[in-house]
Amino acid sequence: MKKAALGFALALFLLARAGAWEQVTSPRVLVLYPRPELAAYARMVDRRAEAALDVLEPLFGSRPGRVVLRVNDRIDFFNAYASTVPRRSVELLAPVPAGGLIDLRSPSITYLLLVHELTHTRQLTYTEKPGGKKGLRLGMVTELSAPMPPAWFVEGIATYMESRFTGGGRLDWGYTQALINGLLAEEGAFPSLAEMSLYTYRDWPGGWTRYLLGVRFVDYLIEKHGWQAVLQTLQQYNGGVLLHPSFSSAWRAAAGTSLEDEWRAWKDSEMRRQAAYASVALPFSPLLEKGAQPAVSPDLEKLAYTKDGGVWVARADGTSPRRLAHVRPQRLWWADANTLLYSRYVREGDGAVSDVFKLDVTSGRETRLTHGGHARLAAPAANGCFYYVRSRVGEPDALASNCKGKSALLWKAAAGERLLGLAISPGGRVALAVWRGGNVDIALFEAGRLRYLTAGRLAVEPPAPAPDPCAGAGAKLGPCAAREHYQHLDPVWNGDYELLFRADEGGVFDLYRLDLPTARVSRLSVLPGGAEGYSAAADGYVVATLGPRGSRLVRLEAAQIPVRATRSAAQQGQDEIEITKDTDQQQSPYSPWASLAPYGWLFYPAVYGSQPAFEVGVFGLDDSGQYSYRLSAGYAPLSTGPLGGAYAYLDAGWNAGVDLVGRTAPLGFTLRAGSWPGPFGIEAGLRVGLASSGYLDRWNWRAGAAAGPAWRNSGLALEWNGGLRFGLEERDPWGYLKNGLYAGLTGGGDPAGYALGYAGAAWEPLEHLGAEARVFGGRGLAPGPGMAPAANSALVQARLRYSLKTAWRSSDGYLALERLTFAPGGRLWYDGGVGYGAELGVYADATFLYAAPLPLGLEVGYARGWWFKLGLGPW
């Protein structure tokens, strides 16, 4: 009877949400989408994914089973994430091109995105060993995933494929060349091979290193050694038994050369290209050593800009800078002499929406002007109004206005048009940057329609040719789309008849001027680091250009070089490339049952309160990522029960992250049934719970509560536990709290009962120096080393933290000691009596196998006697 009731409850649990998703299937692809309005979009994604697999499978080989694509319409920012656990899958986050993360020259941005992410699903499941042999299959959770290669290879190979097969891509992107030019402008600024390999690398250019430098290095290796050298390197890399070899040793075994020598030769080739750009550069004068998105105020007295994840303001000459707000705007505008206007992403629940804000320069107070508007590219207009672009996945872009808090729809873009830039002139003229089939042009919005101003390439050539993925050895990888597109971005008015914009025909993005009465175009800048942002000033222009240490602000006197525009009638591109192959699509409601079969097992240690245990778990997760379970059997050597220390239980959940693959969800459910270690030995029972996790803008929360009957040696009891945690946190890859705070409360019911409240905060004024503090207060628990459980107890800890960067790395970053962290501190506590003590923590912040942050720590202290602690991780 109990089994029947449990099965009935679980069936209702699954079926209650089964109808929330629908699916489109084809021979190799499954697309899941959350609402019926996205059906046409899902079918298009399916066709593009099948086309992407057509070009990738000849390179990596076919794989059994479908790849799962999930459309996430709760996220407004453009991105996607690939995973190979438990199955090959890609999460598509609002794939509307926004211009900041990716090259826009492909005739289909969706296709480019899919080629990139599906390359991850192919490369990271390429598990062949030397000679193409297959590995031993034991059914473990991760055995279908290959070892993780260095960061530059994982993202470099995916970025290479996006460039090779889509007509766009970041191999020859203007930002890529500008970044390399800036890094090579100063000795010692260019990352080493080891730094490029590390996922923990945070110095400039940080994450861009693995994408933009990685794609250039991968292209160099393929051109020199061919595609087979790449596959043979991956096979050698997969050849380890307990640990895989280093990537450089795998390359040497496959290609017969030193990867370090290859990296140096590639860097030399990039230096020659950079020298060509430097030879034609026009002079500029430094303004601020760090800054982006400059905006000069209407009275020409103030300069707003972004830096270090915040908005700053200074005098027009760059003096007296001060931070206004710790936010990341998409684009800064001055609404008036004392107010900034911008749109930015807001984390809400398990999603992120783009909305419009204003920021008072005097007080630093931020005010939200739209709520849930999917509003991008906000620009100020007359009489306190503003315009913005409304973008949402599966819908056409729309131009809207907002006056006195009321929004109005002005115009919807046609199929094949995406809005990427917006500016309003003093007289109310509306300029837009519009993507059409791989080209971005500047247009005026007049009388409800667009009038294009820059349709056609500018007659500007780069000083040195960019790498061509269609040439040389790359030409042997299959059909290659012609690289003939261009981008004219970021319109800005200078008066009512002069329009400024950025264009990439010169190899990097430079600044151009369009005189509307004469239709003449002039080039205003020739900067090796490109013009990544700009604003008209009293005596020229303030431009953000890439330098050796990041984006910096410079003052520029206009060059005024006449440029001829080449108009073409072939610029009426379609929104997505046409895929003529019949993909045999099927559309139907989604059911989780087919994908809930166990996908693998794992052996792992566990801890229940103070009881150590060892478990073997069998895991299941459906394709939507909502339904999950774990069937575990374990042994707790310090516990006793009917079978000694043996036990077994089932954890099941919806949106609760009980599987290896957790997720953020405003509400989830959990169910546990079976036996497990408790405070009085092995107990058996049934526990039902609620779980919640998510965001309120930059704040995050986690909450959960569970309760149910438990059978113990002493009889039947009602057991419960719960907790809430809330924080505003910025952490580094090793888990140290850099800046922010958190607080939480947890408690549970047993014969004694327990409760614990805690809070912590950290401040890092310098990159290597910070301070931390935390407080615990509880009942029935020992709050720290040297203290015993008490009816009531409290602990206060505070310490300084000093990090010393180290230069020790293996040649390609296989092993790395990134820094040493020293943390002296003190503590004060109450556990029936008052005590105090001191402590010292020493942490070796290392990286293992390129990807795994490994903070090895030793803490020593005195608290009613000496104590020490070895462990992984900081506090």
Sequence and secondary structure as in RCSB ss.txt:
>XXXX:A:sequence
MKKAALGFALALFLLARAGAWEQVTSPRVLVLYPRPELAAYARMVDRRAEAALDVLEPLFGSRPGRVVLRVNDRI
DFFNAYASTVPRRSVELLAPVPAGGLIDLRSPSITYLLLVHELTHTRQLTYTEKPGGKKGLRLGMVTELSAPMPP
AWFVEGIATYMESRFTGGGRLDWGYTQALINGLLAEEGAFPSLAEMSLYTYRDWPGGWTRYLLGVRFVDYLIEKH
GWQAVLQTLQQYNGGVLLHPSFSSAWRAAAGTSLEDEWRAWKDSEMRRQAAYASVALPFSPLLEKGAQPAVSPDL
EKLAYTKDGGVWVARADGTSPRRLAHVRPQRLWWADANTLLYSRYVREGDGAVSDVFKLDVTSGRETRLTHGGHA
RLAAPAANGCFYYVRSRVGEPDALASNCKGKSALLWKAAAGERLLGLAISPGGRVALAVWRGGNVDIALFEAGRL
RYLTAGRLAVEPPAPAPDPCAGAGAKLGPCAAREHYQHLDPVWNGDYELLFRADEGGVFDLYRLDLPTARVSRLS
VLPGGAEGYSAAADGYVVATLGPRGSRLVRLEAAQIPVRATRSAAQQGQDEIEITKDTDQQQSPYSPWASLAPYG
WLFYPAVYGSQPAFEVGVFGLDDSGQYSYRLSAGYAPLSTGPLGGAYAYLDAGWNAGVDLVGRTAPLGFTLRAGS
WPGPFGIEAGLRVGLASSGYLDRWNWRAGAAAGPAWRNSGLALEWNGGLRFGLEERDPWGYLKNGLYAGLTGGGD
PAGYALGYAGAAWEPLEHLGAEARVFGGRGLAPGPGMAPAANSALVQARLRYSLKTAWRSSDGYLALERLTFAPG
GRLWYDGGVGYGAELGVYADATFLYAAPLPLGLEVGYARGWWFKLGLGPW
>XXXX:A:secstr
 HHHHHHHHHHHHHHHHHTT EEEE SSEEEEESSGGGHHHHHHHHHHHHHHHHHHHHHH   SS EEEEEETTB
 S EEEEE SSS EEEEE     SSSS   SS HHHHHHHHHHHHHHHTT   BGGGB      BTTTTS     
HHHHHHHHHHHHHHHHS  SSS HHHHHHHHHHTTSTT S  HHHHH TT  STTTTHIIIIIHHHHHHHHHHHH
 HHHHHHHHHHHTT SSS   HHHHHHHHHSS HHHHHHHHHHHHHHHHHHHHHT    EEEESS EEEEE TTS
SEEEEEETTEEEEEETTS S EEEES   SS EEEETTEEEEEEEEEEETEEEEEEEEEETTT  EEE  SS  E
EEEEE GGG EEEEE  TTS  EEEEEETTEEEEEEE  TT EEEEEEE TT  EEEEEEETTEEEEEEEETTEE
EES  EEES   SS    TTSGGGGGGS        BEEEEEESSSSEEEEEE TTSS EEEEEETTTTEEEE  
  TT  SEEEEETTEEEEEEEETTEEEEEEE    EEE EEE S     SS    S    EEEE  SGGG S  E
EEEEEEEETTEEEEEEEEEEE TTS EEEEEEEEE TT   TTTTEEEEEEEEESS  SSS    SSEEEEEEEE
EEETTEEEEEEEEEEEEEEEETTEEEEEEEEEEEEEETTEEEEEEEEEEEEEEEEE TT  EEEEEEEEEEEEES
SS EEEEEEEEEEEEETTEEEEEEEEEEESS  STT    SSEEEEEEEEEEEEE   B TTSSEEEEEEEEEEE
EEEEESSSEEEEEEEEEEEEEEETTTEEEEEEEEEEESSSEEEEEEES  
